[in-house]
Amino acid sequence: MNDAALIHDVLTGERTIAVVGYSTDPSRPSNSVSRYLRGQGFRIIPVNPRRGRR
């Protein structure tokens, strides 16, 4: 399999995306991008690197 075919398979076959830097604040871009992708049928895994830090 060549690189272009592999990239195509990954981008068209996967339906789960981790959004790094996700924010619950609706004014943040990560929130609107996640909402859009969810509306397109993707499963979103929110990743917030600040969560859990002290």
Protein Blocks (a to p, Z undefined) as FASTA:
>chain_A
ZZklmmmmmmmmpccdcdehiafbfkbmklmmmmmmmmnopacddddfkgopZZ
